[in-house]
Structure formats: structure tokens, C-alpha cells
Amino acid sequence: MAGVGLSVGAVARRLGVPPSTLRTWGRRYGIGPSRHSAGGHRRYDDADVARLELMNRLILDGVPPEEAARSALATETGTLPPAIPSLAGSAKGRGGHRLTVPDATPATRALARAALAMDTPTMRDLIGGALRRDGAERAWQELLAPVLIGIGDRHAATGAIIEVEHVLSGCIQDALAAEAAAQAAETPPLTARPVLLACAPEEQHSLPLYALGAALAGERISVRVLGARVPARALGESMRRLGPAAVFVWSQTSWTGDPAPLAELPGSRPPARLIIGGPGWEDGRLPASAHRVGSLPAALAEVRAALGRA
């Protein structure tokens, strides 16, 4: 490494992480640049970069950042691993092989690498490109859900990368909501009665709602996404106000899947089709009128049937 060392931007490109992440590591864990340029700017020397690369490798292997920084700082300079030649741009080669994605493809590997590096611009580009190219249903089935499953499995096994799941989920939700809004603005809905999408009370995993909402908007179906943690009373009031053709309720976890509030939802003329999705529901106690679905295509089929568009 020549002269006065590398800037934060150059080191960020080598590691495949945002510059803001390096600054946070420096402030929070004391693992930052140790040199200065002639103009007083802080610069990273070889040992600084090697420590950061070691820390980054440990994080990608599931070690919490604080512990990874402590290990990197405690490692003697002479025993630090050799510097990686270059990792320009996104996090190429940095963790894609460490995340098991079901039926991995080049697209899922690219999104997994960007997610593990918390590379928000690349994640947004990949997700937005897939939605525009393939539509919401295919993008969810073939790209977004597999990567989310891989990250969820890794977290369940190690307790790590919850921050990765949060950042990726935020990017996906923003992209799906934007896609639904763009579809509705470009081609107004053909249906008079909307479809309501809501999470069960206390359920916070709302991404499936946004995926279904974007897919329905692409089919010119009017939709209202009520989001996470929707009380039964609020859902009932929405049904009375909007007279929906169908109501989809999602439960991800067993402690949110109490079916009792579903039986108390108001009736309507013509009746709204009740569709429920997610692994949290107790099958034996579901209302007789409920249509249970296990996938996005199945949910779309039920909505089409409710609208007479099967």
C-alpha cells in the first residue's frame, strides 16, 4: 500500500461495505485508520486494512460485530491474514458461498452477497430490476423469498445476521410498495371492490402482504395494504368501510395465529372471501369459510376466484 495509505472510500470498496459502516466500526469498536495524510485526513495502512478484513470475515461467518472487532484488534500484526487484492464495487466473493439459498441462481447469489455486505444501493438495483423485468409474482418466488429463507435459516442456526435481514427486508418492502404504486398510477384498477391485506394482531412480518399487493396491482386489481399488527377491530372497520371482495390475513408465527378473531369479522353482501396465509395458523380451529393458502400463486388464484377472474 503506497504512501499515506487508503481513504475510507477505497477501503470500503475493497471490503464491499458502505463507507458509513467503516466509520461506525471506528466510532463504536475503535477499529479505524491509524495514519494521516499531509492534509490531515485519516488513512488506513496495511495493518488497518488487514484487521478490517479479518473483522469482516468473522462477521460474515456469523460472529457479532463487537466480538469480531475485539478479535481483530487482539490479533498480532504479524499473524494477520494477507490483504485481499481487490473487492471493488459490491461484495464479490464475500459471503455468497456462506449463505445457503434454496435452488441458488446467479441472481439469488448476487442479492445474497449484497445483503451480507449490507450494500443497500446494490440491493435496491437488483430488486427493482427483477420487479420491472419479471413482475412481482416471479420476482418473489424466484429471487426474494429464497434469499429471505436463506438468511432466516442462517439466523435460526447461529443467532446472527439479524441486521442483514432487517436491511434487506426494508429494501424489499420499499421496492414492492413502489412497484404497486407505479402499477396503479400507470394502469388504474379495473375492479370496483378492493382486496384488503392485513397481518394478524401482533404479527410484524408483513413482507408477504407487500408481495401480494404488488402482484395484484400488476393485474389491475384494487388493493389496500393495512400492514403489520392489525387489530381485529380495525380490520372489521375497514371491511365495513370498503366492502372488499376478499380479505387476506397473514400469520408468520404460532403465537400470532389465533383464529378466534377471524370468526368475528363482519359479514357483507356480497360476502368477502376470507383468505389466510402463513405457517402460524392453527388449522383445526379455522372458520369454515376460510380459504387457506400456502404460496403467493395460491393466494393470487383465490383472489381471482373471489373476483370472478379465475
Secondary structure by P-SEA (a helix, b strand, c coil): cccccccaaaaaaaacccaaaaaaaaaacccccccccccbbbbbcaaaaaaaaaaaaaaaacccaaaaaaaaaacccccccccccccccccccccccccccccccaaaaaaaaaaaacaaaaaaaaaaaaaacccaaaaaacccaaaaaaaaaaaaacccaaaaaaaaaaaaaaaaaaaaaaaaaaccccccbbbbbbccccccccaaaaaaaaaaaaacbbbbbbcccccaaaaaaaaaaccccbbbbbbcccccccccccccccccccbbbbbbbccccccccccccbbbbccaaaaaaaaaaaaccc
